[in-house]
Each structure stands twice: as structure tokens, then as C-alpha cells.
Amino acid sequence: MSNGAAGRYYVGLDVGGTTMKAAVVDDNGRPLTEPVALPTRPERGQEAGLETMCETIRQAIAAARLSLEAITAIGVATPGLMDIRAGVILDPPNLKPWKNVPVREHIRKVFGKPTAYQNDANAAAYGEFWVGAARGCRSMVLFTLGTGVGGGIIIDNRIIEGEHSHGGELGHLRIALPEQGRLCGCGARGCLEAHASATAVVRRTREALAAWRGPTRLRDYYTATDAELTTRVIFDLAESGDALALQIVDETAYYLALGATAVIAVVDPEMIVFGGGMAEAGEGFRARIDAYVRRFGLPYPSRQVRIALAELGADAGVIGAAGCARQLILGDGRI
């Protein structure tokens, strides 16, 4: 995928509520080093946060043993409510008390480099599209499965941002009627995130355990904290044949398939990729989602779409942010 940009290097910065990571990535999507990570510490305020972003970028360039002059462009990905076109974080829940932070313009001025700005889930999707599970595809959709459910949609090498910077908010697809659905953090009921995020899986497990009358090793976790009863525990017990854990995992695959079939009906992508912590459950979980997609989705496209697990792991956002910087140089400048 050199496309005339061989020898160019891009910095990708992925900002999270706890940690921000950066790495220099070459034109083929390969990080030159492991990402540099610094604590975000949002409580220190947005000016300190912007300086930490800059310092993370500086350390990433130093780790790659390059000078700033060798960097072609920089890509920055952040979470929360944002105006992508303006390059501004508006009011991010995980970065309080930050508000109206001009991220793109600040980074551009400090480093004097073209700077791309993107939603963190969109950046992760672009990373998987560029050099991950969907490399070589024309279109893909990524569901990120973590504390919440995020997502990103790529069609013909372009991220679908939407008119108001909220395209690809797949966690808020409605998969249940309000009177039957679970309450989501957005205030609505029936969102995919409220049923199939890691947080929701643990909550559903606790509720099911209270009513379960058969044998289950999950009873060992009846009074466990959320740090002890995790999706990894639940999925591992399901793998060992625990009946209640298997039920929870199967229901989660069903909910995610409902989200996927909705996306297939709207986008008809070549591939749907599941990433994030829960996707580490592996092939058995992927196969369950795949089976439900083929059972409940529109017959023809649901048989054609490929359901896959993400390949880039925690580096997807960094690589994708660098890929967005690359597109800023090679593409039409919209990313």
C-alpha cells in the first residue's frame, strides 16, 4: 500500500481516559517501536492534557530514533463528544473537566505538521481496515467491545463520520423495545451497549446467577467485586462447559448479531470485525455471532459478509490514527 509514499513516517496518538499512547508508524502500517504510554490525568485540566499529548508524541519520535523533520504528518484520536471537522473535543465524559479543547490546531501549531483528528473508535476501525483483519477489503464495520460498545464504518477508504461527527455510534443501535430493554448510559433503553458491553455482560451474569437453580462455578463469584468477576472469567467458564456461563455468552453473541444484522441492512459491508477485550474470547465466540447473523440477517448479504475478530489488539487506535494522518497526505484531506 505504498502508493507513492514510501519512506514517509507518521505519528499516531491515541488518547484514553487513563492513558495516552503514541508510536511512529511507517507507510506500510508498521509501528517502529512499541507505543510510548503516559498517564492522561484529565483532572489536571486541558492545558496540562494538551502538553501531555505533545510530550507523548515527542517521546514516540525519540523512541523511533527519528527527528521531527522525518515525520510527515500526525494523527490524533480521542474519545467522547467531539466536532471532528473542527478538530475539537467538546465535552468528553472520560476526560472531565476538559471542554472545547482545540486538539488538532494545538498539535499542528506545536509541531508544524499536517494533523488529522478522529474519534478513537473510528481510528481503531481504520487501523483494522488498513493493515488489520480487513486489509484488502473495500468496506468494513468494526464493533469495539469493552466497557461500552463503540464502532466505526469504513467505505472505499473513507471513515463515515456523519454530519454531526457521530457516524458509527454502533453501541446505540436499538436492539430491544424500551419497555423490554436495559437502561443505557445514554439515558435510553434497549441500546446494544446496555446489553452486550463488558459491563452489561457482568451485570447480566449477576442477575442470572441470583435466579439460577442448576450447578455453576459462577457461584464462587456471588459476592465478588467487578475486578474479580470479569468477562474473561465468564468466557473461560463457558469454554469449560459451565451451563450458566454458556447461556450468558450465547445471549451476548445473539445481541451482537442483532447489531450486526442492522448494520448489514444499512451498509452491506464486505466484513464485520469485532475487537476489544471481549473479542479475545476467540473463535468459538466469533462462530456464535456468525451463526446468529446468518440466521436473523437479510439472507443474501448475511451469507456473504465475513465475520472476523480484530488483529491489531490495543495498537489499533495508534496505527489507525497514523493511518488517518497518512490519508490526510495521500487522500482528499477529509480525515
N, C-alpha and C positions, 0 to 999 in steps of 0.2 A: 504493500500500500504506500510505497514511497511517493508516487505521484509528483515527482519533481521537487521533493523537499528533503532529499537525503542529506544527512549531516546536520539537520536542524534539531534543536533541543527545546523542550517546553517544560515549564514547571506546572505541576498540578497541586493545588492546595484544597484539602477537604476539611472544612470546619465543622466540628461537632460540639455539642453542649459541654462535654467533658474534656475532649482532646481535639487538637487540630494537627493534621498530618500533611506533609509535603514531600514530593520527590521530583527529581528531574527525569523526564521520560523522553526516549528518542522517537524518531519518526515512525518506527515500527511498533510503538506502544510498549516498549520495554523500559521499566524503571532502571536507572543506572545503579541505584543503591536501594536498600530498604528505606521506607519513608522515615523522615525525621518527625518526631512527635513532641509537641509541647502542650502543657495544660492550658485549656481555654480560659478558665477562671472568669466567667462572664460577670460575676459580681463586682469585679474591679472597674467595670464601666467600659463603654465602647471605645474610648480613645486608647485605653490600655489593650483592648481586644484587637484593634487595628494594628498596633505596634507588635503584638504577638504574632499576628498574621505575617507581618513583614519579616520578623525575626525567624519564623519557621521557614519562610521562603529563602532567606539568606543562608540558613544552616543547611537547607537541602542543596543549594548550589555549591556550598563549600564541601558537603559530603561527597558530591559528584566530582569534586576537584575541577570545577569549571569556574570561569569568571562570568560576571553578569553579561559581558559582551557576547558570550557564546549562547545566551538564551534568546530565542526568537520571540516568544510570547508566553504569557502566564494565564492560567485558568484557575478560577476560584469557585468553589461550590460551598453553599451554606444551607442550613435548614430554615424552616419557618416561613412565615408570611413575608413575601418579597415582591418587588417590582423588577422583573428580570431585565426588561428593556432599559430601565433607568439605572440598573446596577445597584439597587438599594435594598438592604434588609429593612423591612417596615416595622414589624413588632413580633419578633420570634419568641415563642413560649419557652424554648430551651436556652435562650440567651438573654434572659432578663437581667438588667434593666435596659438593654440596648433598644434603641428606636431610631428609625430613619437614618441608618448608617450607610454612607456613600461608599460602599466597599470597592466597587470597580474603579471609580475615579481616584480613590486614595491609592490603591495599589499601582494604578497606571502612572500617577504622578511620582510616587516614591521611586519606582524602578525604571520609568521611562520606556516601558514596553507595552505593546498592544495587550489588552487584558480582556478575557472573556469571563462572564459571570453566569452562574447557573444554579438552579435548585440541586440539592445534594442527591436526591433520588434520580433526577434526570441525568446527572453526571455519571452516576453508577450505571444507569442504563446505557449511556453512550460508551462507557468503558467495555461493557459486555458485548455491545454491538460492534465495536471497533476491533477488539482483539480477544474477546472472551468467548462465551458459549455461542453467541450469534454471529461470530465473524464470518464474513462472506454472504450474510443474509441481506435482503433488501429492506425488510421490515421486521421489527420485533417489539415485544412488550415485556417489561421487567416488573415483577412484583417483588418488593423487598419485605421480608418477614422478620420483624424484630419487635421492639416494644410496641410499635404501631405497624401499620401496613402502608408502605409507600409504593411508588411506581414511576415508570417512565415509558414513553412511547416514542419509537424512532421509525420514521418512514422516509425512505430514499435519502438516508444520511442526515435527516433533519429531526431535531427534537421537537415534538409537538408541545409547545409552551402554552398555547391558548391565548386568547385575547387579554386575559387578566392575570397571566403568569401562573395559572392553576390547572393547566392541562396535565393529565396523567395522575391526578389525585385518586388513585385506584382504591385506596383504603376506605373511601367514602362512597363507593358503589353500594347501592341498597340491595341487600340480598334477602331481606325479610320485611314483612309488613310492620309498621310502627308498633301495633299492639302486641306483636309476637317477637319483635326484635329486641336485642340487648342495647343498653344505653351506651353511646359512643362518647368519647371525649369532646367531640364537636358539638354535643348537645342533642343530636338526633338519635333515633333508634333504628336499628336494622342495618347499620353500616358493616361492610366486610371487616373493617378493623376491630369492631366490637365483638366479632365472633371468631376471628382467625388470627389475630396478632398473638405474639408470645404471651403477653399479659392476659389476653382473653382465654387462651388455652389453659393457663394455670387457674384462672378464676372458674372456668367451666369444670375443671377437674375437681376442685374443692367442692363445688356444688353437687357434682355427680357422686362424689365419694360419700357425702352425707346421706344419700339415698340408696347407695349400693348395698345389696344383701349377699352377694357372692364373694368368693375369695379374691383378694387382690393385695399385692405388695404395696400398693399406694397407701394402705392404712398405716404403714410405717411413717408416713409423712403427714398424718392427720393434723398434727399441731406444728408442722414445720413452717419456717418463715419462707418468704418468696425467694430468698437466697439459697434455700435448701431444696425446695420443690420447684424445679425448673422444667422447661420443655425438654431439655436433654434427658432428665430423669424419666419423664413421661414417655418419650420416644424410645429410650433404651428398654424400659419395661415392656412396651408394646412389642419391641423386637424379640423379647424373650418369651412372648406369648401371654402376658398378663391381659385378662379379658377386659377389664375396665380401661386400661391404658390403650388397648387396641380400639375400643369404642371411641375414645376421645380423639385418637389420631385419625380414624376413619371419618368422623364428623368434621374434623378440621380440613381434611382433603376434600370433602364434599363442599364445604363453604368456599374454599379457594377455587374449586372448579366452577361454582356458580359465578364467582367474579370473573374467571377466565372466559366462560361462555358469553358473558355480557360483552366483554372486550372483543371476542371473536365476532359477535354480531355487528359491532360498530366499526372495528378496524380491519378485521380479517387479516391478521399478521401472518408472516411466514413462520414465526417462532414465538412462543411464550416461555420466558425464563423466570424461575423462582430463585431468589437469592436471600441473603441474610442468615441469621443464626439458625432458624428452624429448617432451612433448606439443607443444613448439614445432616439432617436425618437420613438423607441418601435416597438410593434408587427405589426402595420399597415405597417411600412416601410419594416420590415422583410418579410411580406407576399407579398409585391410588388416585392421584389427581387426574392423571391421563385417562384412566378408565371412566371416571365420572364426567370428564369433559366430553368424551365420545358418546356417553350415554345421554347427556342432557343438552348438549350444544346443537347448533344447526348442523344437520347431518353432513353435508359435503365439506364445508370449511373445517368443521371439528375433526373430521377424519384426516384432513391434510395438514393441519397445523402441528408443529413439533413442540412438545412439552419437554423442557430441559431444565437442569439445575445450573446455577451460575458457576463460573470457573475462577473468577478473579478474587473471590473472598473479600477480605477487608480492604484490599487495594483498589477495588473497582472505582471508588469515588475519586481517588488521586489520579488514577490512569484516565478516567473519563474526563476529569477537569482539564488535564493536559490535552486530551483529545479535542476538547472544545476550543482550547487555545489554538491548536493546530488547524481546526476548521475555520477559525477567525482569519487565519492567514491564507488558507487554500480555498475556502468556500466563499459564501456570499456575505459573510460578516454578520449574520444574524445571531449566531450562537453567543 
